[in-house]
Amino acid sequence: MYVLIGGGGKVGYYLAEELIRANHEVLIVEQDPSRVRIINDEIEDAVIEGDCCEVATLDRAGIARADLVIAVTGDDEDNLVSCMIARRR
């Protein structure tokens, strides 16, 4: 299963770790460049830098083939927008 996670904070990071352990393909979309570097050091090739509220970023992340999209950015409005975009893709 391909899982796209919007937000690489504590929740998104640990969720990604568990999903990877369960042999799922996971990609985190994180806006903060320093957080992207931290995640990439721990979970190689599982994060891209970008805004998960932007269609272009979600397209680059492969939203069209995602089986599941999870938005855990810490901002309810951003989470809602991400999910609405995902639903239409």
Contact map, one row per residue, 1 for C-alpha under 8 A:
11100000000000000000000110000000000000000000000000000000000000000111000000000000000000000
11110000000000000000000111000000000000000000000000000000000000001111000000000000000000000
11111000000000000000000111100000000000000000000000000000000000000111110000000000000000000
01111100000000000000000001111000000000000000000000000000000010100101110000000000000000000
00111111000100010000000001111000000000000000000000000000000000000000111100000000000000000
00011111000100000000000000011100000000000000000000010000000000000000111110000010010000000
00001111100100000000000000011110000000000000000000010000000000000000001111000000000000000
00001111111110000000000000011100001100100000000000000000000000000000000110000000000000000
00000011111110000000000000000000001000000000000000000000000000000000000110000000000000000
00000001111111000000000000000000000000000000000000000000000000000000000000000000000000000
00000001111111100000000000000000000000000000000000000000000000000000000100000000000000000
00001111111111110000000000010000000000000000000000000000000000000000000110000000000000000
00000001111111111000000000010000000000100000000000000000000000000000000000000000000000000
00000000011111111100000000000000000000000000000000000000000000000000000000000000000000000
00000000001111111110000000000000000000000000000000000000000000000000000000000000000000000
00001000000111111111000001110000000000000000000000000000000000000000000000000000000000000
00000000000011111111100000000000000000000010000000000000000000000000000000000000000000000
00000000000001111111110000000000000000000000000000000000000000000000000000000000000000000
00000000000000111111111111000000000000000000000000000000000000000000000000000000000000000
00000000000000011111111111000000000000000000000000000000000000000000000000000000000000000
00000000000000001111111100000000000000000000000000000000000000000000000000000000000000000
00000000000000000111111100000000000000000000000000000000000000000000000000000000000000000
00000000000000000011111110000000000000000000000000000000000000000000000000000000000000000
11100000000000000011111111000000000000000000000000000000000000000000000000000000000000000
11100000000000000011001111100000000000000000000000000000000000000000000000000000000000000
01111000000000010011000111110000000000000000010000000000000000000000000000000000000000000
00111000000000010000000011111000000000000000111100000000000010000000000000000000000000000
00011111000110010000000001111100000000000000011100000000000000000000000000000000000000000
00011111000000000000000000111110000000000000001111110000000010000000000000000000000000000
00000111000000000000000000011111101100000000001111110000000000000000000000000000000000000
00000010000000000000000000001111100100000000000011110000000000000000000000000000000000000
00000000000000000000000000000111111100000000000011000000000000000000000000000000000000000
00000000000000000000000000000111111110000000000010000000000000000000000000000000000000000
00000000000000000000000000000001111111000000000000000000000000000000000000000000000000000
00000001100000000000000000000101111111100000000000000000000000000000000000000000000000000
00000001000000000000000000000111111111110000001110000000000000000000000000000000000000000
00000000000000000000000000000000111111111000000000000000000000000000000000000000000000000
00000000000000000000000000000000011111111100000000000000000000000000000000000000000000000
00000001000010000000000000000000001111111111011000000000000000000000000000000000000000000
00000000000000000000000000000000000111111111111000000000000000000000000000000000000000000
00000000000000000000000000000000000011111111000000000000000000000000000000000000000000000
00000000000000000000000000000000000001111111000000000000000000000000000000000000000000000
00000000000000001000000000000000000000111111111000000000000000000000000000000000000000000
00000000000000000000000000000000000000111111111000000000000000000000000000000000000000000
00000000000000000000000000100000000000010011111000000000000000000000000000000000000000000
00000000000000000000000001110000000000110011111100000000000000000000000000000000000000000
00000000000000000000000000111100000100110011111110000000000000000000000000000000000000000
00000000000000000000000000111100000100000000011111000000000010000000000000000000000000000
00000000000000000000000000001111100100000000001111100000000000000000000000000000000000000
00000000000000000000000000001111000000000000000111110000100000000000000000000000000000000
00000000000000000000000000001110000000000000000011111100100000000000000000000000000000000
00000110000000000000000000001110000000000000000001111110110000000000000000000100010000000
00000000000000000000000000000000000000000000000000111110110000000000000000000110110010000
00000000000000000000000000000000000000000000000000111111110000000000000000000000010000000
00000000000000000000000000000000000000000000000000011111111000000000000000000000000010000
00000000000000000000000000000000000000000000000000000111111100000000000000000000000000000
00000000000000000000000000000000000000000000000001111111111110000000000000000000000000000
00000000000000000000000000000000000000000000000000011111111111100000000000000000000000000
00000000000000000000000000000000000000000000000000000011111111110000000000000000000000000
00000000000000000000000000000000000000000000000000000001111111100000000000000000000000000
00010000000000000000000000101000000000000000000100000000111111100000000000000000000000000
00000000000000000000000000000000000000000000000000000000011111111100000000000000000000000
00010000000000000000000000000000000000000000000000000000011111111100100000000000000001001
00000000000000000000000000000000000000000000000000000000001001111100000000000000000000001
01000000000000000000000000000000000000000000000000000000000001111110000000000000000000000
11110000000000000000000000000000000000000000000000000000000001111111100000000000000000000
11100000000000000000000000000000000000000000000000000000000000001111100000000000000000000
11110000000000000000000000000000000000000000000000000000000000000111110000000000000000000
00111100000000000000000000000000000000000000000000000000000000100111111000000000001001000
00111100000000000000000000000000000000000000000000000000000000000001111100000000001000000
00001110000000000000000000000000000000000000000000000000000000000000111110000011011000000
00001111101100000000000000000000000000000000000000000000000000000000011111100010000000000
00000111100100000000000000000000000000000000000000000000000000000000001111110110000000000
00000010000000000000000000000000000000000000000000000000000000000000000111110010000000000
00000000000000000000000000000000000000000000000000000000000000000000000111111110000000000
00000000000000000000000000000000000000000000000000000000000000000000000011111111000000000
00000000000000000000000000000000000000000000000000000000000000000000000000111111100000000
00000000000000000000000000000000000000000000000000011000000000000000000010111111110000000
00000100000000000000000000000000000000000000000000001000000000000000001111111111111000000
00000000000000000000000000000000000000000000000000000000000000000000001000011111111100000
00000000000000000000000000000000000000000000000000001000000000000000000000001111111110000
00000100000000000000000000000000000000000000000000011100000000000000001000000111111111000
00000000000000000000000000000000000000000000000000000000000000000000111000000011111111100
00000000000000000000000000000000000000000000000000000000000000000000000000000001111111110
00000000000000000000000000000000000000000000000000001010000000000000000000000000111111111
00000000000000000000000000000000000000000000000000000000000000100000100000000000011111111
00000000000000000000000000000000000000000000000000000000000000000000000000000000001111111
00000000000000000000000000000000000000000000000000000000000000000000000000000000000111111
00000000000000000000000000000000000000000000000000000000000000110000000000000000000011111
